[in-house]
Structure formats: C-alpha cells, structure tokens
Amino acid sequence: MRAKLLAVLCSLKLTLVLLVSGLVVVFIGTVAQADEGLYYAQARYFKSWVVSGFSFFGHKVPLPLPGGYLIGTLLLANLTAAHIQRLKVSWKKSGILLTHAGLILLLLGQLGTDMLSIESAMRLEEGETKNYSEDFQSNELVFIDTSDPKDDSVVSVPESFLARGGTIADKRMPLEVRVKHYWPNCDLEERPPAGSVPAAATHGMFTNRVVHALKPDDTDSRARAAAVVEFTSSKGSHGTFLLATRGSAPQLLEFNGSIYHLSMLFAPALGGHQIVVADPGAGRDADPEMVPESEFAKHPEVTLKRLPLTMRVRGFWPRCVLYRELPKEAVFPEVTQGAFGGIAIAPRPIVKDMENRNLPAAELELLDNGKSLGTWLVAVSSSARQTVSAGGKTYEVAMRFRRHYTPYSFTLLKFTHDKYRGTEIPKDFRARVRVEHPAKGDAREVDIWMNNPLRYEGLTYFQASFDKDNDQRERKVTILQVVSNPSWLTPYFACVIVGVGLTVQFMIHFVGFIRKRPAAAPKAA
C-alpha cells in the first residue's frame, strides 16, 4: 500500500494532471474576476483548498474545483517525492538537484507570501502625521482605553467574530459583547419622523426623498424650503423635480435638445422664495426666469414667459427637513445607547469590485459581568464617537477598517503629480515624507515615487495612488500601499538556486562532452 501510494505520488501522470488543473483554475479564476471582483476571485480560486462552485461568463456552475492551495501542495509533494525517489545524490546530478531545490523553494515562497503577507494602505494629507495603515478589505470592532495621556490601549475584535454572531468574551476585553444583528454591507439612514410625506420626484437629485414639514416653533439647523414642481408642455410631462434651498446644486431639465438649470433660492428683497429657471447656453448676461413665492403659492400652475412650459407646483413647504426615503427592506435596530438612536439600517448587496468597499454594521449588547449596559450600533461608515463606562474606566467603542500600528510615524510634507502635457496620463507622482522613529532616534526625509518604494522596518511603502480631487484640494492627498511580506526574498533566492543548478548541470555535461572528444590526429610529416 505504501509503495503504491509513493508510486502515485511520484507519477509523471500526476504532475500532468496537476499542471492541467492549475491551468484550468487560473483560466476560470481569471474569467470569474469580471463577476466576482479581483479580491474575491483571488481569495476563492487561488487562496483556497477547494472551490465549491464557480462562475463562468456570468453563469453559475455547481461543480467543485481544486483550489490553488491544494494544487500547489500536491505539486510540491509530487516534486519532492520524485526528487527523493528517482534522483540519486551524485556529483553528476548536482545541477538537477539544485534546480529541483530551487523550484521547491519557489513554491514554498509563494505559499509563504499568500499565508503571511499583509497589504494595507496609508492615506495622508499634506501636513498630516500617522503611525498606522488601514486594511480596507477587513474590519474590526475596537475598545479604546484613553486613560493614559501618552498612549491609547486598543483591544481589537475581528469582523469575522461579529459575522458569526453569539456572545464574544475574552479576558483581554473589558466587556462581553452579544451580537444581536450583523450586516456585511449597509447604509445608515435617519428615520423620517411620523407625518413625513414622499416627495414623488421623478427627475433630479432628490428622487428618493421624503419631506417633513416643520412647525413655526421648531428649531432645526437643517431647515430649508422645498417645492415639488412638475414641468409640462403640449407634448406632456418633462419631469417632476424636488427643488430646495440651502446650497443645493442646480438640477437639470432637458427640453427641446437644451439643458436648463433649476434651483430654488431665498431672496427677501424679491419677495421671499424664488423658483429659478436658467439657460446656461444663453450667456452670462442673460437673466434667468424667476417665479416668486407670492405667485406660485397662490397659483400652483404658472406658465413660463421665456419657455413654452407650464410649471405646476404640487407641494410647497417654507420650512421643512428632507430625509432619504427608506427602502422596503430597511431594518430598525433597537438602539438604547450611543450616537445612533433613531437610525435605520438599509442593507446593501455585497460589493466585490476594487473601486468600492463594503461598509458593515452591527447591533451589539454590551455586558459587564453579565449585567447589560444597553445596546449600541457600530458602523464602519461613521466616525461618530461613542463611549461606554466599565470597571471605573471609559472606553471608546467603534467599528472601523482594521489598523496596523507601527512604532514610527509618517508625515506627508509634499505631494507632486506631474502629467504628460495635454493628457491625464501620470508622468511622475511622488510623496515627500518625514519618517520619525522616537525609540531609535531616527528622523529623516525621503521621497517615495513610482517604482521606487521605501523599505523600512520590514515593511515596504509604495506610491500607489492619490485623491482624484487633488486638483481642487488645498492640501494634496497621497495613498501609500503598505506591504508586510516576511518571505519577499524567497523568490530571489529560489531563482538564484535554479540558475546555479542549470549552470552547474550544463557545465558538467559540457566538460564531459569536451573530455569525450577524440584527440586530434597527428599531422603527416
């Protein structure tokens, strides 16, 4: 039995099956990135042992596949077994032995990279200092003890614990956590008060709003005026818009091939609120058409003077607050403590592309020695400060992107982004940073730019990206990719060993070939 198993493990047929399986998994995993996203596809197909079902050009196929770890492990075992079984240790085989050893080291190095490497990002504004990077693909629940004026003490709970539910308890945690609900991706929405009415807008930026009218004695800093306005012509309706004051951007009405700007403003000198219809194509000197409150409040249907349109005001609120309309699947957690009382949860589908991030949230009951302290809502999408007291100390409780702290800090001094003239193609973008390591007394300034990373204290900092709105920002933003890879040198060593092995084997055969050549015949006298 042992001999048969060893024979199978050493078989060249197994090598071919594994290589073909690897090609199939690489192809399917690459195609699946279009549906599942780069990060999830890599994790599911290449960083797993078994793939339970896969997607192929948008179709779900319920067949299992070997994962990258399984194929790599079996290939490593196959190569090692064949190496031991068939190749005898001798000087003539030393090159082949070295080549095989290099290949084995290469496979082990890749496995070590997958298992041990950590990637995160550091977002810095000019003048900002940080001593941590953030992993935007994983999150954590944290309890932060701020009683020490010099250093905060942080206890971190991985998001996976929250996803499992139940009760989380550990001697390092100041409190027990009972997970009541967990949402892997969601939006936090404020609950509209009773009596709010849907705006029923079909066009513009406020198509999903409800309106809550305020009483004269209500004091709310968000108060604004709003009106639901429909524009019609002999051809029918051209859209219903919710127009509002307080800095709302103009909304766009398309009519007869032209675009018109719609807005609402408060102008006491002109008689109160005004509905404004402007034609940006008419030039700066052209006056917009303005319909005052005194007119549309008395006559909800107004014929515009400069356009063959009728403006029908379906609702007007001189003082109101706009709320986002909640979806049918919205959840109302029973929050009794913290900053999120009266908040609704709007679940969202899990995003898998690289441009967006999942923003999870959880409803938690905190217990101190079995005694309930209340229910909190924590969410990655909000930085609102929440505290809880236990054991004579006050802790901040939050859910955030997972952080990786370092004993040194980075300060962004300057960020430059040069483009090729007349294009948006980056020519050079670099960050000038100051690195300060108090424990070592190290303080220096370095440049990090494309293809020129900074290696410091076992981490590698790459100039990865920048804020897309940098041109409009006074303080520029850079995004550094931070990589921790303990086995980053392994592929270099492996390639050197393979190269040496191939060279040695070639020289052995070359010397043998030279020695076997017949000696030249003596020339005739």
Buried (B, 14 or more C-beta within 10 A) or exposed (E): EEEEEEEEBBBEEBBEBBEEBBEEBBEBBBBBBEBBBBBBBBBBBBEBEEBEEBBEEEEEEEEEBBBBBBBBBBBBBBBBBBBEEEEEEEEEBBBBBBBBBBBBBBBBBBBBBBEEEBBBBBBBBBEBEBBBBBBBBBBBBBBBBBEEEEEEBBBBBBBEBBBEEEEBEEEEBBBBBBBBBBBBBBBBBBBBEEEBBEBBBEBBBBBBBBBBBBEEEEEEEEBBBBBBBBBBBEEEEBBBBBBBBEEBEBBBBEBEEEEBBBBBBBEEEEEBBBBBBBBBEEEEEEEBBBBBBEBBBEEBEBEBEEBEBBBBBBBBBBBBBBBBBBEEEBBEBEBEBBBBEEBBBBBBEEBBEEEEBBBBBBBBBBBBEEEEBEBBBBBBBBEEEBBBEBEEEEBBBBBBBBBBEBEBBBBBBBBBBEEEEEEEEEEEBBBBBBBBBEEEEEEEEBBBBEEEBBEBEEBBBBBBBBBEEBEEEEEBBBBBBBBBBEBBEBBEBBBEBBEBBBEBBEEBEEEEEEEEEEEEEEEEE
